[in-house]
Amino acid sequence: MATRQRLAPHAAFTAERGDLFVGRLRELKELRADIVRAGLDTLSGRKQPRGRVLLIAGRPGSGRTALAEELARQLVTDYPDGVLRARLTGADGEPVPTERTARALLAALDAPVPAGAEEDELTQALRTALNGKRVLLLLDDASGAEQVEPLLPDEPECLVVAVSRGPLTGVPDVRPCTLGGLDAPAAVELLEWYAGPTRITCDPVAASRVVEECCGQPAALVLVGGWLAALPKTTVVDAARRLRELPPAGGGEAAGGPLARAFWLAYEALPAPTARMLHLLGLAPAGLADAHVASALAGCSLSTAQSVLEDLAARGLLRAEGPAGEGAGLPPQYRVPGCLAAMIDSLLHAQERPAEIELARARMLERTVRQLHSCRAATERDDPAVRRRIEQLPRALRFPTRQAAEEWLLARLPALLAAARLGVEDGRLDTLARRLVSALTRALTAHLGPETAAPELYGLHQLVLDVARRCEMPLEKAAALLNLGDLDARAGRTHEALERYRQALQSAREAGDPYVTSRALESVAAAHQELGDWQRAADWYGRGLELRLTRGELADEARLYGRLGTVHEYAGQWTEALRDWRAAAAAYRRLRDRAGHARALAEVARVLHGAGRTVQARRAFLEAAEAARGAGETALEAALRLRLAEALDRLGEQQAAEEQRALAARLPAERPAVPPPADGAHEGRRP
């Protein structure tokens, strides 16, 4: 997922692991020179059409991401609108869909993110959001030009730094910088940072041999340095000898490659519980894990999991993501380095039985569901029953405040979304996956609101739909289609929403569920109403009303009579509209809903007035105004008395009209709260 951060200026020698960065001075100088160097368009006399693109190419583990981050730190003052980051390859080694990356970048820019939009619409929205800005866009681990090109901004003042294994053929005027190993002094300095200065200073020749065995590759040197730090009685000579003797670890690295041998060296020295934890972290969603994830995967306590994670990070086998306890005192997250992911995954399947892998994944998903329930419950602390449920949870799963729960949700959102996708794609844990998606949907809605969370909710409802189709669950399929249709309708994609509603209706009828069938019927009608097809809208609302009448659902009958009246009014069918609103008024009266009854009578009067039946409209406005007064709806009463005055003016009764205006003026000008429309329906436009 994309992130945004305003970085402070940084010194030249600062970190390759969080706060050490060594070497690469020549590469940094070349990259900075390429930013200002004239491009092909400038040389040919044309205006530069888009931002400059720099490419840092190298094998995983060559320090390419660290170089890109250091370049961003040095350039931060030149790009005052901030630094945007996005990883273009997932923890499973598969390219991240461009639409997902564009959506995350838009969110990082605080730009509107259309829910359910296609890739072209999202990338165009991204380019529009970057216009007029000076932003540095860091695209990490791109698999090819097809991932980078759609994300390039049209704004010439932006800079794109792409990180990839090889060339980005197809991206015009890209400036490549190819990385090899670190130079010897920088490599020794990096080794010393992890291993400690004493052994390196005492045996510089052996340190140089280690550098040669690692081919100056930073990731390999970090692992060897971590191995030396974890085994204080070993010497640098031992490290060099073991590197020569070890076989490769496999899993995507070339046979005998330095990174594979360094990984195997570090792995061999791990205690058995730590080694197993490392295997199981290959299951961590998006390659991200905290103590809760690690604890659930390994079936150990939180304190043990946190200790093992810290140990693995000290050995260079994990990378800490952000400062510990940021914001709400959250435990730190750790990332499995991309260059080690394939080897860790290979070990997972070699060392763990399939049943153990499935059990570990199930424990992790179950823990995540419980955390999400606790996260949502933090928004309902005023409810005594909810407070009792929170108190029954283990202390580690509770959130002290609503703000703490929301910060956890936002900080863990990339991993939570990845967990939902993995649970659905696995196919063997569909029940858990559906529970996780449901819990995440409710937590996002409770903390962010349905409008803000709409882009994430759209993807989650699609996951539910995938599971429902695979497991042949028509009721769940209908619910997912209705939710997706509602999001399409809110985004203005009414035709797409209508098709989803029709599919939902078919699934609801297959399931035989009257509630979902009714909702689908009303949603189809509302879509036709939005499209201005009044006859079809009235027909579908009529079908929904018939179903409600057979079930004796009086409140829904009243609401649907009102919707029918509105549609007939739009169509200019005053007789039908009058009949429907009178039926709605009668239903509200039987419900003893005085406010609803007053509003329905107001609509009766308005229809009569619109039809030119002024004498009848006068009586109806007066009756509705009295009903509104009895219901305490003062603003409605005032509006009705003003409309009554207009009707009286038409009839030539000016004195009575002035009396009604005077009565309206004496009423307090308060706007009553308008009840929201029923689920699954959206307001149709007026002609």
N, C-alpha and C positions, 0 to 999 in steps of 0.2 A: 504494500500500500504506500502511496505517496505521502511524504511528510514535508513540512515547511519549517524552516528555522532561520532566524537571523543570527548569523555568526559574528563573533567579535574578531578583530584582526589577531593574527597568530604569528608567532615567531617561526623562522625558517626550520629550526630543528625542534619539532614537536611530534608527535606520536604516530607510530604505525599501529600501536595497540592502544587506542584511547588517547594517550598523551605523549607518545614517542613516534617521531617520524625521522627516519635517517636516510641519507643519500638522496638520489634522484634530483640533484641540483641541476644537472644538464637538461634533464627532461622537463623540469619545471620552467627553466629559462626558455626552452624551445616552445613549450605550450603557450607561455605568455606572449612570446614574439608572434606566434601564429594568430593570436586574437587580433592584432593590429595590422598584420600583413595584408596587403591588397589581395582581394579575391579575384576569381575569373571574371565576375560581372564588372568589377571596378576597372580591370584592365581592358575590358572590351567597351567601356564607356556606358554601361547600363547601371541603373540603380540596383543596389543589393536588395534582392527580393525577400530575404529572411535572415534570421540570426545566424551567426557563425557557428559551425559545428566542429568541435574537436573530438578526436577519437583516441582513447587510450586502449591499445590492444595488447593482450598478453594472455598467457594461460592462467587458469584459476590457481591462486596461490602465489602469483608473481608480484603482488602488492599493487595491482592496478586500481582497486577501489580506494586504497589508502592514498595513492597519488592523486586521484580525482578529488578526494575529500580535502587534501592539503591545498590543492589548487583553489578549491572553493573557499577555504579559509583565507587564503591570501588575496582573493578577489572580492571578498564580501563588501568592502566599502565601495567598489565600483558598480555594484548591483544593489541599490538601496531597497528595491522591492522584494528582496529576499532570495533564498535558495530553495528550490523545489527538488525533492528526491523521489525516485521511483525505481523499484527493483523489477526488471522485466523478465526474470526467470524465477519460477517458484522453487520451493524447497525440494520438490520432486523432480526438478530438472526440466520441467515442461515450461514452454513460453507462457507468460501471463497474457490473457486476451487483451488486445488494445483497448477495448471499450472499458474494461475494468481499470486499466491504468489511467485512461483519460478521466474517468469518473472520480478516481482518487485525487488526481491533480486538481480538478475543478474544486473539490471539497477543500483541498489545502489552500486554494486561492480564495476561499470564502465566496465562490461564485455559484450561481444557481446550478443545480445538477438535475436535469430532467429525468424523472423516474422512468425506467424502461426504454430510454432512448437507444437508438442503434449507434454503431460505431461512428459512422460519418457525422451524425448530428453531434455526438459528444466531442469528437476531435475538432469540429468547426467551432463549437462553443468554447473549447479550450483556446483555440487561436484567437477568438474574439476577446476572451478574458485577458489574454496576454498583450493585446494591442495597447500601446502607450506605456508599457511597463519595462523596467530594466530588471529582468529576472535571470538568474543562473539556474538552468535546468540540468540536473545530474541524473542521467539514465544509466543505471547500473546493470551489468550482466545481460546486455542485449544479445539475442541469438542471431539477429540479422537485420538488414536494412528495413525489412517489412515491418519490424516493430518500432523502429526509430522514426522513419519518414513521416507517418501520419501525425506524430506528436510535435513535429518541428513548428515553432512559432513563426508567423509572418512578420513579426516585429524585429527589424534589424538590430535594435538595441539589446535584444536578448542574446544570451550565450547558452549553447547546448554542449555539455560534456558527456559523451557517450563512452561506456566501458564495455568492451566486447572481447571475445577470444580472437577474432580475426577481422579482416577488412569489412567495411559496410558498403559493398558494391551496390550502387543505386542511389546513394545519398550524394547529391552534387556538392562539389567543392569542400569535401570533408578533409580535415587536417589530421593525419594519423601520427601517433607517437607509439612506437612498438617497444615493449619492455622485455628486457632479458633479466639476468640476475643482478643483484646489488653489487657494487664495487666492494673490494675486500675490506677496506676500513669501515664502511657503513654496515656490512654484513657482520663483522666482528662486534661492532657496537650494539647491533640488535641482539645478537647472541648473548652478549654481556648483560643487557637489560633484563633478560629473563633468567639467566643462569646465575647472575651475581658476578661482581668484578674479580673476586679473589682467584678462582680457578682459571679464568680467561687470562688474567694478567700474568699468572705464574707459568702458563704454558701457551705462549702465543703461537708457537709452531703447530701444536695440536689444534688450536682454534682455527688456524688457517686451513688445516686438513678437513675439519668439519665443514667449513665454508665451501671447500672444493667438493666434498661429497654431496652437499646440498645444492651445488651449482648456484650459490648465492640467492636461492629462492626464499623469499621472506617467510612464507608459511611453514616451510620445512625447518628453517632456522628457529622459528618460534617454538615448534614442537620439540626440537632438540634442547633448546634452552629450558623449556618447561620440564623436560625429562631430567636434566641436570639439577634443576632446582628441587625437584621432588626426591632426588636420590643424592643427598649431600656427600655420601662417601665415595661416589663414583668420580672418575676423572674425565677430563676432556679427551684424553687418549682412548678411554673406554668408549666414549661416544663415537669417535671416528672409526674405531675397530668394529663396533656393533653395526654401524651404518653400512660398512662394506660387506658384512656377513649376512645381513638380513635379506630375506626374500621380500618381494613387493606385497602390499596388502591387497592389491586388486581393486575392483570396484571402479573402473573407469580410468585409472592412472596407468600409463605405459609400464610394461614389465620392467622392474628395476628402477623406476623413476625415483627421483629424490624425495618427492612429497610422499609417495607410497611407503618408502622405507622409513622416513621420519615418523610417519603415522604409526607404522607397525612398532617402531621403537617405543613410542609413547604409550601405545595400547598395551604392549606386553608388561609394562611396569605398573599397570593399574591393578588395585585390589579387585577381587572378584565382584563385590557389590557395585563398585564404581564402574567396572567394565560393563556390567549388565545395564546399569543406568544409561551408559553411553549408547549401547545398542538400541534401547527403547526410546531414546530421544529422537531416533529416526522417525518415530510416529508423531512427534510434536507438530501440531498444525502450523503451517507456514514456517517451520523450522524454529519456532519461538516457544520457549518454555519458561515457566516460573516454578516456584517451589510446589504449588498446588498441582500443576501438570506433571512434574517429575514424581511427586509423591503418589499420584494416582497411577501413573504408568508402572512404577516399580513396586507399588503396594507397601510403601514404607511411611514413616512419620514425616511431618513437614520439616522438622528440624534436621532430620537425617538427609532429606532431599536437598535442603538449602546448603548443607555442608558439602554434599557431593557436587552440587552445581558450582560452588565456589572453588572446589578442588579442580574440577575439570577446566574452569576458566583460567585458573593459575597455571595449568599445564598447557594452555593454548588450544585446548580441544573445543572450547566454547568461547563466544564473544559476548561480553556484557552489553546490553542494550539500554543506554541511558543511565543516569545516576540512580542509585538505590533509594527507594522511599520517596521518589519525586511526587509532589502534589499532595496526595492524601496519605502519605506513609505507605505507599505500595511496595511490595517486595520487588526486587529487580527482575527483569526478564533477561534471558540468555538466548543467543541465536547460534544454531549449528552453522559453522562456516560453510559457505557454498562449495569450497574446494574439497571439503571432507565429506559432504553429504552422501555421495555415491558409495564411498568406502564404508561409512557407518551403516548405510542401508544394506550393503552386502553382508556385513557382519550380523546385522539383525536377523536376516533370513537364514544365515548359516548357523547361528547360535541358538535361536529361539524356534520352538515348534509353532506351526500355524495356530494351534489352539491357544497357546500362550500369547501370541501376538494379538489375536482377536480379543482375548480376555483383558489384556492391557489397554487396548483401544476402548473397550466397553467401560472399564473403570474410569478412564480419562473423560469420556463423554458424560458418564453419570455424575462425576464431580463437577463438570462444567454446568450441567443442568441445575444442580443444587446451588451453585454460585449465582446463576442467573435468576433463580427464584428468590434468593436472598437479595439480589440487586434490585429486583422489582419491588419486593416487599418494603425496601427502604423508602419508597415513595408513599407508603400507606401507613405510616407509623401512628397516625391519629386513630386508626381502627384498633380497638383492644384485642380483637381476635387475631389480627395480623401481628401485633406486638407479642402475643403469646406464642405464635408460630416462630417468630424470630428468636425468642428466648430458648426455644427447644432445639435450635440449630447449634452445632459445635461452634465454639467461640471463634475459631479460625475462619468460619464461613460468614460471620456477621460483618456488617458494615456499620460503623458508629453513627454516620450521618448520611443523609441523602446525597450530599455533595461528594462524600467519599465513594459512594456506590457509583455515581455518575462518572467520576474520574477513572475509576477502575474500568467501567464499561468502555469509555472512549480509548483508554490506553491499551486495552486488550482486544479492541474491536477487530483488527486484522486477523489475529489468531482465532477469535470466536467465529468470524465468517469463514475462515479456512476450515475450522473444525466442522462447521455445518456442511460445507461442500464435501469434505472427506467422508463424513458419516453417510451422506446420501450416495456418493459414488461407490462406497464399499459394497453396499447392497446386502450385507449380512446382518446389519444392525439397524434395520429400518425403523423399528419401534423407538429405539434410542435416538436415532437421527430426527424423527418427527418430533419427539419431545424437546430435543435441543433447539430445533428451528422454532417451535412454538414458544419456548421460554425466551429465546433471543428476540423474537418478534415483540413479545409483550414487554420485555425490558427496554427495548429501544423506543417503543411507543410511549411507555410510562415516563422515561427520562427526557426524550427529545421531542416528543409529539409526533403525530402521524405525518405532518407536512415535512418537517425537517428530516425525519427518518425514511421518507418515501423511497429514495434510491436503494437503500439497503433492504427495505421491506420488499421491494419488487423482486430482488434476487432471491430472497428467502421464500417468497410465495412460489417462485418458479421451482425451487428445490422441493417444496411440498408437492407440487404438481408432478414432478419427476417420480417421486416415491409412490404417489397415488396411482400413477399410470402403470408403474412396474408391478405393484402389488394388487392391481385391479380393485381399488377402493373407490367406488363411484362417489360416495358422500364427501370424502376428503378431496377428491378431484374437483367436485362442484364448488366446494368452499374456496379452494385455491384459485379456480377460474374466476369466481366472483370477486375475490380480493384483487386479482390482477386486473380485472375489468374496471374496478373502481379506480385503481391507480392510473390506468390508461385514460379513463374519462376525465380525471382531474388534470391530466397532462394535455388534454385537448385532442387525444386520439380516439374520437368517438366511434369511428367505424371499427377500429380494432377492438374497442370495448364491447361494441354490439356483438361482434363475432364470439368473443369470450363468454358473454352472457348467454348466447344461444347454446354454446357447448355446455355451459354450466347447467342450463335448464334440462338438457338431455341427460346429463349425469345425475341430476337431482331426481328426475323421474325414474331413472334406472334404480336409484337407491330407494325410492319410495318415501322420501322424507318431505312432508308437507311444508315445513318451515323453510327449508332451502329452496323448494320449488316456488313458494310464494315470493321469496326474495329475488329469485332469478326472473320470474315474470315481471316484477316491478322494475328490475334493472333493465330488462329489454325495453319496457315501456319508456323509462326515463331516457334511454339512449335515443329512441325514436323522437321523443320530445325535444331533446337537445338538437337533433338534426332538423327540427321543424316539420317532421312528418306527423301532423296532428291526428290523422285518422288511424294510423298504425299505433300511435301512442295510446289513443283511446281504446283501441281494440285490446291491447295487451294489459292496460290497467283494468279493463273490464274482466279479463280472464283472472287476473289476480284477485279482484273483488269477489268473483264467483267462488273461488276457493276459500276466501275468508268467510263468506256468508255460510258456506256449508259447515264450517268449524265454529261458528258463533263467536268469532273474535271481533267484538264490537269496536274496540279502539282502532284496530286496523281497518275495519269497515269505514269508520268516520274519516280516517286519513285518506283512504283510497277514493272515497266519494269526493273529497276535496281535490285530489289530483285530477280526477276525471273532470270536475267542474272547471279547473284551470285550463286543461287541454281543450275542452269544448269552447271555452271563452276565447282562447288564442285562435281557434278555428272560426270564430264568429258565429258559433252555433249557440245562440243565446237561450233558446228553449231548453236544450239538453243541459247547458251549464246551470240554468236556474234549477232544474230538477235535481241535479247532482248536489248543489250546495244546500238545497233544502233538506235532502236526505242526510247530508253531513251534519247539518244543524240538529236534525232529529236524533241522530246517533249520539252526538255530544250531549244532548239533553238527557238521553237515557243513561249516559255515563255519569251524569251530574258534574260534568266538566264545564263550569260556568264560563271560564275564559275561552275554551274552544267553541262553545256555543255562541258566544258573542262574536268571535272572529268569523264563524260560518255565516251568521246573520249579516255581518258587514259585507261579506262577499255576495250574499243574496241581493242586498241593496245595490251594490256596485254593478252587478249584472243587469238589474232592472234599469238602472240609470243609463248604462251603456246601450241598452236595447231601446232607449227612448221612451220607456214607460215611466214618466216622471212622477205621476200621481202615486203609483204603487211604490216607486223608489222612495218617495217622501215618507210614507208610512213605514217602509222597511228600514230606512235610516234611523227614524225615531225609535223603532223597536230595538234595533241593534245598539243604539246609544244607551238606552235604558239598561239593556243586558250588560253592556260594558261597565256601566256605573255599578250595577249589582255585583259584578265580578271584580271590582276594584281596578279595572284597566283604564286608568285616567287618560293616558296618552291616546289610547284607541278611542275613548269616548270623545276627546277633543277633536280628533281627526274626523270622526263620524258627524259631529255637530257642524263642522265646517262644510262637509259634503252635503249635509242636510240643508244648510244655508244656500248652497248653490242650486239645489233642487227647488227651494222656495223662490229664489230669484227667477228661475225659469217660469214658475207659475204666477209671477207677479205679486208675490206676498213679501214685499221688501221689509215691512215692520217685523214679521215673524223671522225673516232671515237675519236681521240685525240682532234680534234677541238670542238666536242660536250662536251667532259669532261672539256675543258678549259672554254667554255661558262658556264657550270654548276658551275664551281668553282668561277666564277666572280659574280654569283647571290647571294644575301643575304640569309643566312641560317635561314629563318624564317619559323615557322610551322603555317600554316593557321588554323583558328578555324574550327573544323569539326561540321557541323550542327547535332543536335541530331536526333535519329530515330523518326519516327512518333509514336504517342500515340498507346499503345497496342502492339507494336512490340518490340522484343528484338533481339540482334544480335545472329545469329547462329554460332556454332563453325565450324572451318575449319577442314577438314579431316586430 
